[in-house]
């Protein structure tokens, strides 16, 4: 039997990631039910989602069909009619296992079950699905998912390749750029790449080599600008002129290997935490976080439009 197309999405968790996912699916005309057990989180959740939809469609009150999301307390209430579940609960294995045990029982057998987990191994979550573990996978977005297109798909030991194919189709249909991670590892791929940079950033700050503010300036106004356009490998390739990345590796490969060997392995001690927290507080002392986030999001939208118009990969 051919699985039903994705028309109704259940988003579990009405925190920042959940409302962002809900806004994206609504923007693309999907029916969305948003579930959260906390009444304080549910309060105003629909309005938060609609505000993000309007951010995606400036100048229009609401562009998606069917109005705003339904907001429920119990996931079983909405699970019977969904084709896709996007779970955004706490990043704790026992919580996710409990949620997916319930979702596995409550959803149609052909519904896709996905978790937004930022680093947990899908097999460990999947073990809780007694009926149909083959339709479970991790679909990890990049925050905020209603703006940043990336999502990485990671299957567990019992995930059916057809479920990964269906998930790629479903997320591509709402504008996501999909990558598939082959094999399970803590942090998947994206957060491991970030962690490598964070490790050296924290090390340099701990060593007193540079301030917190200057690390952010170095990345945001240096390699971060180029990586936002093409990524590290194509950036290296263009740096090599006519010889491309082969030329770069022939000339800079040995020094790069020496830099790798000299990278720090910092511990997240109390002193390091205090230094980083104080450095960030100093950097943003005259800036309202909400205003900074709004400016960031507006620039993200503009950058994504420019990349699309330029046809960059």
Residue pairs with C-beta under 8 A, 6 or more apart in sequence:
1 110
3 83
3 110
3 112
3 166
4 83
4 108
4 110
5 83
6 30
6 83
6 84
6 112
6 170
6 173
7 30
7 31
7 83
8 30
8 31
8 32
8 33
8 81
8 82
8 83
8 84
9 22
9 25
9 30
9 31
9 32
9 33
9 82
9 83
9 84
9 85
9 86
10 32
10 33
10 35
10 75
10 78
10 79
10 82
10 84
10 85
10 86
10 107
11 18
11 21
11 22
11 25
11 32
11 33
11 34
11 35
11 69
11 85
11 86
11 88
12 18
12 35
12 36
12 75
12 85
12 86
12 87
12 88
12 89
12 99
12 103
13 35
13 36
13 87
13 88
13 89
13 90
14 22
14 34
14 35
14 36
14 38
14 41
14 42
14 45
14 48
14 71
15 36
15 41
15 88
16 143
16 144
17 88
17 116
17 141
17 143
17 144
17 145
18 34
18 36
18 86
18 88
19 34
19 45
19 48
19 49
19 52
20 52
20 141
20 143
20 144
20 145
20 146
20 147
21 86
21 88
21 116
21 141
21 145
21 146
22 32
22 34
22 49
22 69
23 49
23 50
23 52
23 53
23 55
23 56
23 146
24 56
24 145
24 146
24 174
24 175
25 32
25 86
25 174
26 32
26 49
26 50
26 53
26 64
26 66
26 68
26 69
27 53
27 56
27 57
27 63
27 64
27 146
27 174
28 64
28 173
28 174
28 175
29 64
29 65
29 66
30 64
30 174
31 66
32 49
32 69
32 70
33 69
33 70
33 71
33 72
33 78
33 82
34 45
34 46
34 49
34 69
34 70
34 71
34 72
35 71
35 72
35 73
35 74
35 75
35 77
35 78
36 42
36 45
36 71
36 73
37 73
37 74
39 73
42 71
42 73
45 69
45 71
46 68
46 69
46 71
49 68
49 69
50 62
50 68
52 144
52 146
53 62
53 63
53 64
54 60
54 61
54 62
55 146
55 147
55 297
55 301
56 63
56 146
56 147
56 301
57 63
62 68
70 78
72 78
75 99
75 102
75 103
75 106
76 102
76 106
79 85
79 103
79 106
79 107
79 111
80 106
80 107
80 108
81 108
82 107
82 108
82 111
83 108
83 110
83 111
83 112
84 111
84 112
84 114
84 170
85 103
85 107
85 111
85 112
85 113
85 114
86 114
86 116
86 139
87 96
87 99
87 100
87 103
87 113
87 114
87 115
87 116
87 117
88 116
89 95
89 96
89 99
90 96
91 117
91 118
91 119
91 120
93 120
93 124
93 125
96 115
96 117
96 120
96 125
96 128
97 124
97 125
97 127
97 128
98 128
100 113
100 115
100 125
100 126
100 128
100 129
100 136
101 128
101 129
101 130
103 113
103 129
104 113
104 128
104 129
104 130
104 131
104 132
104 133
104 136
105 130
105 131
107 113
109 131
109 132
109 135
110 135
111 135
112 135
112 137
112 163
112 166
112 167
112 170
113 129
113 135
113 136
113 137
114 136
114 137
114 138
114 139
114 167
115 122
115 125
115 136
115 137
115 138
115 139
115 140
116 138
116 139
116 140
116 141
116 145
117 125
117 138
117 140
118 140
118 187
118 188
118 191
119 186
119 187
119 188
119 191
120 138
120 186
121 156
121 184
121 185
121 186
122 136
122 137
122 138
122 154
122 155
122 156
122 159
122 184
123 156
123 157
123 158
123 184
124 156
125 136
125 138
125 156
126 133
126 136
126 156
126 157
126 158
126 159
127 133
129 135
129 136
133 156
133 158
133 159
134 158
134 159
134 160
134 163
135 159
135 160
135 163
136 156
136 158
136 159
136 163
137 153
137 154
137 155
137 156
137 159
137 163
137 164
137 167
138 152
138 153
138 154
138 155
138 156
138 188
139 151
139 152
139 153
139 167
139 171
140 151
140 152
140 154
140 188
140 190
140 191
141 148
141 150
141 151
141 176
142 148
142 149
142 150
142 151
142 190
144 297
145 151
147 297
147 300
147 301
147 304
148 300
149 175
149 176
149 177
149 304
150 176
150 177
150 179
150 190
151 171
151 176
151 177
151 178
151 179
152 178
152 179
152 180
152 181
152 188
152 189
152 190
153 164
153 167
153 168
153 171
153 178
153 179
153 180
153 181
154 180
154 181
154 184
154 188
155 161
155 163
155 164
156 184
157 184
164 180
167 178
168 178
168 180
171 178
172 178
179 189
181 188
181 189
185 192
186 192
187 195
197 219
199 263
199 264
199 265
199 266
200 263
200 264
201 215
201 219
202 264
202 266
202 268
202 272
202 276
203 263
203 264
203 265
203 266
204 210
204 215
204 264
205 211
205 212
205 215
205 272
205 275
205 276
205 279
206 264
206 266
206 269
206 271
206 272
206 275
207 264
210 218
211 279
212 275
212 276
212 278
212 279
212 280
212 282
212 283
213 279
213 282
213 283
216 283
223 235
226 235
227 235
228 303
229 235
229 307
229 312
230 238
230 312
230 313
233 245
234 313
236 245
236 248
236 249
237 244
237 245
237 248
238 244
239 248
240 246
240 247
240 248
241 247
243 250
266 272
284 292
